[in-house]
Amino acid sequence: MLKTTTKLLVSAALIAGIATSANAEKTFKWKLATTWGSTLTPFIDAPTNMAKLTEEMSNGRLQIRIDAANKHKAALGILDMVKGGQYDMGHSASYYWKGKDIDTLPFTTMPFGMTAPEQYAWFYYGGGMELMKKAYAKHKVLSFPGGNTGNQMGGWFRKEINSVEDLKGLKMRIPGFAGEVMAKLGLTVTNIAPGELYTSLERGTIDALEWVGPGMDIKMGFHKIAPYYYTGWHEPATELQFLVNEKSYNKLPKDLQQILLTAMRVSAYDMYIQNYDMSATAWSTMEKEFPNIKVKTFPKEVMDAMKKANDELLVEKSAGNPLLKEVLDSQKAYQKKARKWTEMSDYLYLKDNL
Amino acid sequence: MLKTTTKLLVSAALIAGIATSANAEKTFKWKLATTWGSTLTPFIDAPTNMAKLTEEMSNGRLQIRIDAANKHKAALGILDMVKGGQYDMGHSASYYWKGKDIDTLPFTTMPFGMTAPEQYAWFYYGGGMELMKKAYAKHKVLSFPGGNTGNQMGGWFRKEINSVEDLKGLKMRIPGFAGEVMAKLGLTVTNIAPGELYTSLERGTIDALEWVGPGMDIKMGFHKIAPYYYTGWHEPATELQFLVNEKSYNKLPKDLQQILLTAMRVSAYDMYIQNYDMSATAWSTMEKEFPNIKVKTFPKEVMDAMKKANDELLVEKSAGNPLLKEVLDSQKAYQKKARKWTEMSDYLYLKDNL
C-alpha cells in the first residue's frame, strides 16, 4: 500500500512537472507576410533564413510560415496586416508607408544619406533603434532591420546625361521619395509593374529606370537595351524591415523572444553580405558579356540640383512633423561624424587600391 | 484496480518522457579563453555578447564562462588550449598562430587585402569558410569569424614620412606579418607590451607604432605625443576569431549547436558595427581637442615599396605550403571581383559625398 501511495504521489508530481514543462514547451505557429515574390533573391532569403534559424534554435517551438506576395495579394499592405493581427510578422521596407505615416520614411535609406556600415552604426549604437521604436509605437508594431541591399545604382538610361537640361522631360521609373526628387528636376516619374519594365524600356515608353544593382538587375536584362549605368545617389543603403505584431511578441517566453530577435538581426546582416557577393559576381559577368555598358556618375551640376531638390523636399515634409524632423536631424548629425571616419578608413584606402 | 493499473502505466510513460526530456534539457557549462583583457572594448564585447545571447536563447542550457587573459596567463596560447580541451572555446585572432601553422595566416586580414564587407562576402559566399575549415581541421578545432575592427590606421609617427628613405632605421612597434613587410623596408621592428607603449613612444625608444584605430587608440593617448596619423594599408579588415573544440561541439544537441553558431555570427558582425561607431566618435573628439593631429597617407613611393615587399613575402611563404597558396589565390581572385563592385558602389558615391 505504501508503495502504491508513493507511486501515486510520484505520478502526481510528474504530472505537475509535465504541465509546467508543457507550457514552456508550447509550440508557436506564426505567419509572416512579405512584399516580395517567392523567388526574389536575396530579399526573400532574409525572412526565409530568419524562419529557418528560429525553428532550428527553438527546436521547433517557434515556427514561422512565409507567405509571399502572390499568396496574400497585398504586397504593399504589410504594415496594415501586421498591425491588424492577420499576420504576426512582416518583411518589407519602411519607406513604403510614407504615404500613411511620414515618420516611417527615413528608416530605409535617404538620398545622399549614410552607407550600410554607417547606417547600421546609427541604428545600433547611434540612437536609430530607439527612434524607430518611437515611430512604430503608435502602430503597436515592432520594427527591426531586415537586410541591406548596399549602395543601389542610379539606374539604366538609354542616353547619356550631361546636364540638368538632359533630364527634363525624360520618362523614368523611379518610385518613392527619390521619384519626388526627380520630379522636381522636371522628369516625368512613372511606376510600372516589374514584369512590364523591360518592354517599356525597349519600346521607349520610358527612357530610364532604376532597379537595385547588378546582383538583382542582371535577371531583368536592362543592360541589353540601355547601356548607360549611372552610379547611386538616392539609396545608399536600403535597409529592408522586419515587422512584428506587439501582442504576438509579448506572448512568447523570454528565450523565444531572444531567438527571434537574434535570428532577425543576423539575417539582416547576412542579406547585406549576400547581395554584396551577388552584385560583385553579376557585374563581373555583365562587364565581360556586354563590354558596351558604360558606368557613369551624374555630372556635378546634376548632383547639385538633386541635392537641392532633396533638401527642399525634406524641409517641406518636416514642417509639422516633429518626429520626422527629430529622426532626420539625428541621421544628419550621425552621418557627419561617421563620414569623416569612413573617409579616413575605407575611402582613402580604396583610393590607393582600386 | 483498473484505475490503479492505468495510473501506473501512465506514470511509467511519464517517467520515460521525463528521462528523454531531462537529457535534452541537460545544462552544458563551457569555458572560453580570450587573448584580451577584461576591459578591452570592443574586442572583449564580442565573446561577452555571444555568451549572453547563447545563455538567453538556450534558456540557460548552454552557459559559457569567459576567462580574460589575466586569468589563464596565456594570451597567445588560445589555439593550444582549445585544441587540448582545457577550454571549449577561444576568442583570438587567426594570424597569431602563423608561426606554428602558416596556413592560419590569411583568415584575419592581409596587407592591401579586402575591406570588411568584401571579406565577409568572401567568407560566407565566396568559399572562405570552407577554406578556413580545411586549415583548422588538422587541429580538430572549428574556426569562425569573431568580430571585425574595420580598416585599421597605419599608425602614429613622430615625424612625417616623405620617402622610403625616411622609413629606414625607424624603430616601430608593428607586430605580425605587417611587421615583416616593414622590416623589409629597413625599419627596426619591435614588439613592446601595451602598457609600456606610451612611455616608449614619448621617450623615443620607438619612433612610431600602430595600434588599431581612433576608437581604441584614444585611450592610449598616442595622439598627444606623435601627431602624424597615417591611414591604413596593412590591416584593411581585421577579423577576430572564435575557436571551438570539435569534441565539445559534437556533444551539443542540434538546437544548441545552431544557437551557438548564430550567436557567434551575429556578435562578430556587431563588433564591426560597434567599432565603426567607436572610431567615428573617438575621431570626432580627437579632432576637436587636438587640432594639431595630421592625417596622412603614405606617399605613392612608400606604398609601392610596401606592396612589392608584401608580394615577395607571400611568394616566399607560399612555397611548399599548397593550402596557404590556395587560400591566398582564392582571396586575390575574390578581391579583384569584389573591388570593382566596391568602386562602382560605395567608392564613387563617397567621392561625391565627403
Interface residues (C-beta under 8 A of the other chain):
Chain A: T4 K7 L8 V10 S11 L14 I15 G17 I18 S21 A24 L53 E56 M57 S58 N59 F112 T115 A116 P117 E118 Y120 A121 Y124 Y125 G126 G150 N151 M153 G213 P214 T231 G232 W233 P236 P253 K254 D255 Q258 I259 T262 A263 R265 V266 Y269 D270 Y272 I273 Q274 Y276 D277 M278 S279 A280 T281 W283 S284 E287 V295 T297 K300 M303 K337 A338 R339 K340 W341 T342 E343 M344 S345 D346 Y347 L348 Y349 L350 K351 D352 N353 L354
Chain B: T4 K7 L8 V10 S11 L14 I15 G17 I18 S21 A24 L53 E56 M57 S58 N59 F112 T115 A116 P117 E118 Y120 A121 Y124 Y125 G126 G150 N151 M153 G213 P214 T231 G232 W233 P236 P253 K254 D255 Q258 I259 T262 A263 R265 V266 Y269 D270 Y272 I273 Q274 Y276 D277 M278 S279 A280 T281 W283 S284 E287 V295 T297 K300 M303 K337 A338 R339 K340 W341 T342 E343 M344 S345 D346 Y347 L348 Y349 L350 K351 D352 N353 L354
